[in-house]
Amino acid sequence: MTEPLVRPKRKNPLKKTRVPLLPQGVRSRTALGLTEAAAEGRFRLQVCADCAAVIYPPRDACPRCLSARLPFRDVDNRGTLLAETTIRTSTDVYFRERMPWRIGTVQLDAGPSIVAHLHGDLREGERTRLALKLDKSGQAIAMALPAEDTPNMADDPQWRELTCDPKFRRVLITDGRTAVGQALAEACSKAGASVVFVGIADPWKPFPGEEKLRKLERVEIVALDLTDTISVNECAGEYAPRVDILINTAEYVRTGGIIERKGLTVAREELEVRYFGLTRLAQSFGPVLRARGADGVNSAAAFVNLLSVYALANWPAYGAFSATEAACLSAAQSLRAELRPGGVKVLNVFFGPLETEWYQAVPPPKVAPSALANATVRALQQGLEDVFVGDIAEDIRARLAVSPKALERELGS
């Protein structure tokens, strides 16, 4: 059984921060299909469209019938651990600092055998379930887990290396005035975060939910205004070395498209809060997060962006808002590449209309702030990069995969 994780002691200021190192991250273009599946928490392998053979490792031609039609599809992830070994020394600098490391061969019920990283509670001959996870380099690896959940399962060192579990980590939520920000503060506190810093612009101004927020366990209110560069820099100067997970909950939702709006006032405000706010956070907190990607049990782990699913396909009823969200998505993709050298994940959480006042004229289904918060925490615990929350977000993703042009016309009608 995995030993429960112990709350880390305060870091010795005389000891240097360990330099982040990455495992080997080179993959073929074909193998990036595994990375796409791992980013969304799915288990997908190539399945030959002609002979139905399940193929691993990824190939450009089927080894059975030589067909080139090898799409990635969801397959059964159950299997049996045939053999295991423990590596105690390595020439790879990343693994050298993390020895011992267990690996083994898993025979999948679907067919192929896969060499996988092993969870500490799994033993040779036992039934297992495989998961595709993203390692520190941002590429997919296979992790073999016990067939059923075990006590303290998430505390396994090899598993924690692949996830962004808030347990014993310190979280910064950028806007506690929103319903989503308050729900996230509660969810992170319940998930075992050491402390949850909640940013409030002008803390002296009262706001709905303030009393409940201040009573939450391990929650600390901090001054943070994303529209003010000085405020963001001052907050980063005081708290950046102590933040392991940053969750950007800033929102600015207004109806209307491009033509029907008069002037640029609202558009500037949208960009100021969302896009420029994200840029300020990245510039102030990003370098410290990247430098602390290997800082022990509570190392820097994730930068989380909450994005409307209409960042992927514009919804003309909220056209200008959708355009701003698309700009934030593009910035998040750049940020993902810039933070990767430190082993810090960038998680994009896509959601549909929320159960808030700004979407009161939109018919259901909608996403409750608590549901969005819980889904975000689960995504961190699983180490994902992209997650879609709610029926609308899932529907947009599915329709976008089938025909982007058809979706564009349907949203605009």
C-alpha positions as CSV (number, residue, x, y, z in Angstrom):
1,M,0.0,0.0,0.0
2,T,1.2,3.5,-0.8
3,E,2.5,5.5,2.1
4,P,0.5,8.6,2.7
5,L,2.2,11.8,1.7
6,V,3.5,13.9,4.5
7,R,3.0,17.6,4.5
8,P,6.4,19.1,3.5
9,K,8.4,21.1,5.9
10,R,9.2,24.7,5.2
11,K,12.0,24.8,2.7
12,N,15.5,25.5,4.0
13,P,16.4,28.9,2.5
14,L,20.1,27.9,2.4
15,K,19.4,25.1,0.0
16,K,19.2,25.9,-3.7
17,T,16.1,25.1,-5.7
18,R,16.6,22.0,-7.8
19,V,16.9,22.8,-11.5
20,P,14.0,21.4,-13.5
21,L,15.0,18.5,-15.8
22,L,12.9,16.9,-18.5
23,P,12.7,13.3,-19.7
24,Q,13.4,12.5,-23.3
25,G,10.7,14.3,-25.3
26,V,11.2,13.5,-28.9
27,R,8.3,11.7,-30.6
28,S,7.4,11.0,-34.2
29,R,4.5,12.9,-35.7
30,T,2.5,9.6,-35.7
31,A,3.2,9.0,-32.0
32,L,1.7,12.5,-31.1
33,G,-1.7,10.8,-31.5
34,L,-0.9,9.3,-28.0
35,T,-0.1,12.8,-26.7
36,E,-3.4,14.1,-27.9
37,A,-5.3,11.3,-26.1
38,A,-3.3,11.8,-22.9
39,A,-4.0,15.5,-22.9
40,E,-7.7,14.7,-22.6
41,G,-7.4,11.7,-20.3
42,R,-8.4,9.1,-22.9
43,F,-6.8,5.8,-23.7
44,R,-6.5,5.6,-27.5
45,L,-4.3,3.3,-29.7
46,Q,-4.1,2.9,-33.4
47,V,-6.7,0.5,-34.8
48,C,-6.3,-0.7,-38.4
49,A,-9.3,0.3,-40.5
50,D,-8.9,-2.8,-42.7
51,C,-8.0,-5.7,-40.4
52,A,-9.1,-4.2,-37.0
53,A,-5.7,-5.0,-35.5
54,V,-4.8,-2.9,-32.4
55,I,-1.3,-1.5,-32.9
56,Y,1.4,-0.4,-30.5
57,P,3.9,1.3,-30.7
58,P,2.4,3.8,-33.3
59,R,3.3,3.0,-36.9
60,D,2.7,4.4,-40.3
61,A,1.6,1.0,-41.7
62,C,-0.2,-1.9,-40.2
63,P,2.3,-4.8,-39.4
64,R,-0.4,-7.3,-40.2
65,C,-1.9,-6.1,-43.6
66,L,0.3,-3.1,-44.4
67,S,-2.7,-0.8,-44.6
68,A,-1.9,2.9,-44.1
69,R,-5.3,3.6,-42.6
70,L,-4.5,3.6,-38.9
71,P,-6.8,6.0,-36.9
72,F,-6.5,6.4,-33.2
73,R,-9.5,5.0,-31.4
74,D,-10.6,4.4,-27.8
75,V,-9.7,0.8,-26.8
76,D,-10.0,-1.4,-23.7
77,N,-7.3,-0.3,-21.2
78,R,-7.4,-3.5,-19.1
79,G,-4.7,-6.0,-19.0
80,T,-2.3,-8.1,-16.9
81,L,1.2,-7.2,-15.6
82,L,3.4,-9.9,-17.0
83,A,6.8,-8.8,-15.6
84,E,8.3,-5.9,-13.6
85,T,11.7,-4.5,-12.8
86,T,13.1,-1.7,-10.7
87,I,15.7,0.6,-12.2
88,R,18.2,1.8,-9.6
89,T,20.6,3.7,-11.8
90,S,20.3,5.6,-15.1
91,T,22.4,7.6,-17.5
92,D,19.4,9.9,-18.1
93,V,19.8,13.0,-15.8
94,Y,16.1,13.3,-15.2
95,F,15.6,9.7,-14.0
96,R,18.9,9.7,-12.2
97,E,17.5,12.1,-9.6
98,R,14.3,10.0,-9.2
99,M,15.6,6.5,-8.7
100,P,14.4,3.9,-8.0
101,W,11.9,3.7,-10.8
102,R,9.6,0.8,-11.6
103,I,8.6,-0.3,-15.1
104,G,7.0,-3.5,-16.4
105,T,5.4,-5.2,-19.4
106,V,1.6,-5.2,-19.6
107,Q,-0.4,-7.6,-21.8
108,L,-3.5,-5.7,-22.9
109,D,-6.8,-7.6,-23.3
110,A,-7.0,-5.6,-26.6
111,G,-3.9,-7.3,-28.0
112,P,-0.6,-5.5,-27.8
113,S,2.0,-5.7,-25.0
114,I,3.2,-2.3,-23.7
115,V,6.2,-1.4,-21.5
116,A,4.8,1.0,-18.9
117,H,5.6,2.9,-15.8
118,L,4.3,1.1,-12.7
119,H,2.2,2.4,-9.8
120,G,3.7,1.4,-6.4
121,D,0.6,-0.7,-5.5
122,L,0.8,-2.9,-8.5
123,R,2.6,-6.3,-8.5
124,E,3.6,-8.8,-11.1
125,G,0.8,-11.1,-12.3
126,E,-2.0,-8.7,-11.1
127,R,-4.7,-7.3,-13.3
128,T,-4.1,-3.7,-14.2
129,R,-5.6,-0.7,-16.1
130,L,-3.4,1.4,-18.3
131,A,-3.5,5.2,-18.5
132,L,-1.9,7.5,-21.0
133,K,-0.3,10.4,-19.1
134,L,1.7,13.4,-20.0
135,D,5.2,13.4,-18.5
136,K,7.2,16.6,-17.7
137,S,8.3,17.0,-21.3
138,G,4.6,17.2,-22.3
139,Q,4.7,13.8,-24.2
140,A,2.6,10.7,-23.6
141,I,3.8,7.7,-21.6
142,A,1.9,4.7,-20.4
143,M,1.2,4.2,-16.6
144,A,0.0,0.9,-15.2
145,L,-2.4,1.3,-12.3
146,P,-4.1,-1.2,-9.9
147,A,-7.3,-2.6,-11.3
148,E,-9.2,-1.0,-8.4
149,D,-8.3,2.2,-6.5
150,T,-6.2,1.7,-3.4
151,P,-5.7,3.8,-0.2
152,N,-3.5,6.9,-0.7
153,M,-3.2,5.9,-4.4
154,A,-2.6,9.5,-5.5
155,D,0.4,9.8,-3.2
156,D,2.6,7.4,-5.2
157,P,5.8,9.3,-6.2
158,Q,5.7,8.1,-9.8
159,W,2.0,9.0,-10.1
160,R,2.4,12.4,-8.5
161,E,5.3,13.2,-10.9
162,L,2.7,12.9,-13.7
163,T,-0.1,14.9,-12.1
164,C,-0.8,18.3,-10.6
165,D,-2.6,17.2,-7.5
166,P,-3.4,20.2,-5.3
167,K,-2.8,18.2,-2.2
168,F,-0.1,19.9,-0.1
169,R,0.4,22.5,-2.9
170,R,-0.2,26.2,-2.7
171,V,-2.9,27.6,-5.0
172,L,-3.5,31.1,-6.3
173,I,-7.0,31.9,-7.6
174,T,-6.9,35.3,-9.4
175,D,-10.5,36.6,-8.8
176,G,-12.5,35.6,-5.7
177,R,-15.3,38.0,-6.5
178,T,-16.7,35.6,-9.1
179,A,-18.9,32.6,-8.2
180,V,-16.4,30.3,-10.0
181,G,-13.5,31.7,-8.1
182,Q,-15.3,31.1,-4.8
183,A,-16.3,27.6,-5.8
184,L,-12.7,26.9,-6.8
185,A,-11.4,28.1,-3.5
186,E,-13.7,25.7,-1.7
187,A,-12.8,22.8,-4.0
188,C,-9.0,23.3,-3.7
189,S,-9.4,23.6,0.1
190,K,-11.2,20.3,0.2
191,A,-8.6,18.7,-2.1
192,G,-6.0,19.3,0.5
193,A,-4.2,22.4,-0.7
194,S,-1.7,23.8,1.9
195,V,-3.0,27.3,1.4
196,V,-5.4,28.9,-1.2
197,F,-4.5,32.5,-2.0
198,V,-7.6,34.3,-3.4
199,G,-7.0,37.5,-5.3
200,I,-9.5,40.3,-4.7
201,A,-9.3,43.7,-6.5
202,D,-9.9,46.5,-3.9
203,P,-10.3,44.1,-0.9
204,W,-12.0,46.9,1.1
205,K,-15.0,46.7,-1.1
206,P,-17.6,44.2,0.0
207,F,-18.9,41.5,-2.4
208,P,-21.4,38.7,-2.4
209,G,-20.1,35.5,-0.8
210,E,-17.2,37.3,1.0
211,E,-18.1,36.0,4.4
212,K,-18.3,32.4,3.4
213,L,-15.0,32.8,1.4
214,R,-13.1,34.2,4.4
215,K,-14.4,31.3,6.6
216,L,-13.0,28.6,4.3
217,E,-10.2,26.5,5.7
218,R,-6.7,27.5,4.6
219,V,-8.0,30.4,2.4
220,E,-6.0,33.7,2.5
221,I,-7.3,36.9,0.8
222,V,-4.6,38.8,-1.2
223,A,-4.8,42.1,-3.1
224,L,-4.7,41.4,-6.9
225,D,-6.2,43.5,-9.7
226,L,-5.4,41.9,-13.1
227,T,-6.1,45.3,-14.9
228,D,-3.3,46.9,-12.9
229,T,0.3,46.0,-13.8
230,I,1.6,47.3,-10.5
231,S,-0.9,45.3,-8.5
232,V,0.1,42.1,-10.4
233,N,3.8,42.7,-10.0
234,E,3.5,43.4,-6.3
235,C,1.4,40.3,-5.8
236,A,4.0,38.2,-7.7
237,G,6.8,39.8,-5.7
238,E,5.3,38.6,-2.5
239,Y,3.6,35.3,-3.4
240,A,5.1,33.9,-6.7
241,P,7.8,31.9,-4.9
242,R,5.0,30.3,-2.8
243,V,2.5,29.5,-5.6
244,D,2.5,26.0,-7.1
245,I,-0.8,26.2,-9.0
246,L,-2.1,29.4,-10.6
247,I,-5.8,29.4,-11.6
248,N,-7.0,32.4,-13.7
249,T,-10.7,32.9,-13.0
250,A,-11.0,36.4,-14.3
251,E,-14.1,36.9,-16.4
252,Y,-15.7,39.7,-18.4
253,V,-18.9,38.5,-20.2
254,R,-21.0,40.8,-22.4
255,T,-23.4,40.1,-25.1
256,G,-23.2,41.3,-28.7
257,G,-21.2,40.9,-31.8
258,I,-18.9,43.2,-33.7
259,I,-21.1,45.3,-35.9
260,E,-23.9,46.1,-33.4
261,R,-21.6,47.5,-30.8
262,K,-20.8,51.2,-31.0
263,G,-17.3,52.2,-30.1
264,L,-14.5,50.2,-28.6
265,T,-15.0,50.8,-24.9
266,V,-16.4,47.4,-24.1
267,A,-14.0,45.6,-26.3
268,R,-11.0,47.3,-24.6
269,E,-12.4,46.3,-21.2
270,E,-12.8,42.7,-22.3
271,L,-9.2,42.6,-23.5
272,E,-7.9,44.4,-20.5
273,V,-9.5,41.9,-18.1
274,R,-9.0,38.7,-20.1
275,Y,-6.1,38.9,-22.6
276,F,-3.9,41.6,-21.0
277,G,-4.7,40.2,-17.5
278,L,-3.5,36.8,-18.7
279,T,-0.4,38.4,-20.2
280,R,0.4,40.2,-16.9
281,L,0.0,37.0,-14.9
282,A,2.3,35.1,-17.3
283,Q,5.0,37.8,-17.3
284,S,5.0,38.2,-13.5
285,F,4.4,34.6,-12.3
286,G,5.7,32.6,-15.3
287,P,9.4,32.8,-14.7
288,V,9.2,31.8,-11.1
289,L,6.8,28.9,-11.9
290,R,9.2,27.7,-14.6
291,A,12.2,27.8,-12.2
292,R,10.3,25.8,-9.5
293,G,9.1,22.9,-11.6
294,A,11.3,20.4,-9.6
295,D,11.0,22.0,-6.1
296,G,10.2,18.8,-4.1
297,V,6.7,17.6,-3.0
298,N,5.1,21.0,-3.5
299,S,6.9,22.0,-6.7
300,A,5.3,24.4,-9.2
301,A,2.9,22.3,-11.2
302,A,0.3,24.1,-13.3
303,F,-1.1,27.3,-14.8
304,V,-4.8,26.9,-15.3
305,N,-6.9,29.0,-17.8
306,L,-10.7,28.9,-17.6
307,L,-11.9,29.5,-21.2
308,S,-15.3,29.6,-22.8
309,V,-15.7,26.8,-25.3
310,Y,-16.6,29.5,-27.8
311,A,-12.9,30.3,-28.0
312,L,-12.8,27.4,-30.4
313,A,-15.8,28.5,-32.5
314,N,-17.3,32.0,-32.4
315,W,-20.8,32.3,-31.1
316,P,-22.2,35.6,-32.8
317,A,-24.6,36.2,-29.9
318,Y,-21.5,36.7,-27.8
319,G,-19.2,37.5,-30.8
320,A,-16.8,40.0,-29.3
321,F,-16.5,38.0,-26.1
322,S,-15.8,34.8,-28.2
323,A,-13.0,36.7,-30.0
324,T,-11.4,37.7,-26.8
325,E,-11.6,34.1,-25.5
326,A,-9.9,33.0,-28.7
327,A,-7.1,35.4,-28.1
328,C,-6.7,34.0,-24.6
329,L,-6.6,30.5,-26.0
330,S,-3.8,31.4,-28.4
331,A,-1.9,33.0,-25.6
332,A,-2.3,29.9,-23.5
333,Q,-0.8,27.7,-26.3
334,S,2.2,30.0,-26.4
335,L,2.4,29.9,-22.6
336,R,2.3,26.1,-22.7
337,A,5.4,26.0,-24.8
338,E,7.2,28.6,-22.7
339,L,6.5,26.8,-19.4
340,R,7.3,23.3,-20.7
341,P,11.1,23.6,-20.0
342,G,10.2,23.8,-16.3
343,G,7.9,20.8,-16.4
344,V,4.9,23.1,-15.6
345,K,1.6,22.1,-17.3
346,V,-0.9,24.5,-18.8
347,L,-4.4,23.3,-18.3
348,N,-7.2,24.8,-20.4
349,V,-10.7,24.2,-19.0
350,F,-13.4,24.8,-21.7
351,F,-16.9,25.3,-20.5
352,G,-20.3,26.4,-22.0
353,P,-22.7,29.0,-20.6
354,L,-22.5,29.2,-16.8
355,E,-25.4,29.4,-14.3
356,T,-24.6,33.1,-13.5
357,E,-26.3,36.4,-14.1
358,W,-24.4,37.1,-17.4
359,Y,-26.0,34.1,-19.0
360,Q,-29.5,34.5,-17.6
361,A,-31.1,34.9,-21.0
362,V,-29.4,31.7,-22.4
363,P,-31.6,28.6,-22.2
364,P,-30.2,25.5,-20.4
365,P,-28.2,23.3,-20.2
366,K,-25.8,25.4,-18.2
367,V,-22.8,24.7,-16.0
368,A,-23.0,25.3,-12.2
369,P,-19.9,27.1,-10.8
370,S,-19.4,24.2,-8.3
371,A,-19.4,21.7,-11.2
372,L,-16.8,23.7,-13.1
373,A,-14.6,24.0,-10.0
374,N,-14.8,20.2,-9.2
375,A,-14.0,19.3,-12.8
376,T,-11.0,21.6,-12.7
377,V,-9.7,20.0,-9.6
378,R,-10.2,16.5,-11.0
379,A,-8.3,17.5,-14.2
380,L,-5.4,18.7,-12.0
381,Q,-5.4,15.5,-10.1
382,Q,-5.2,13.6,-13.4
383,G,-2.6,15.8,-14.9
384,L,-4.6,16.7,-18.0
385,E,-4.0,19.6,-20.5
386,D,-7.5,20.0,-22.0
387,V,-10.8,19.3,-20.4
388,F,-14.4,20.1,-21.5
389,V,-17.0,20.7,-18.8
390,G,-20.7,20.5,-19.4
391,D,-23.0,19.3,-22.2
392,I,-22.5,22.4,-24.4
393,A,-18.7,22.2,-24.3
394,E,-18.8,18.4,-25.1
395,D,-21.2,19.1,-28.0
396,I,-19.1,21.9,-29.5
397,R,-16.0,19.7,-29.3
398,A,-17.8,16.8,-31.0
399,R,-19.3,18.9,-33.8
400,L,-16.0,20.8,-34.3
401,A,-14.3,17.4,-34.9
402,V,-16.8,16.4,-37.6
403,S,-17.1,19.7,-39.5
404,P,-15.8,23.1,-38.4
405,K,-17.6,24.8,-41.3
406,A,-20.9,23.2,-40.4
407,L,-20.5,24.3,-36.8
408,E,-19.7,27.9,-37.9
409,R,-22.9,28.1,-39.9
410,E,-25.0,26.5,-37.1
411,L,-23.8,28.9,-34.5
412,G,-24.4,31.8,-36.8
413,S,-27.9,30.9,-37.7
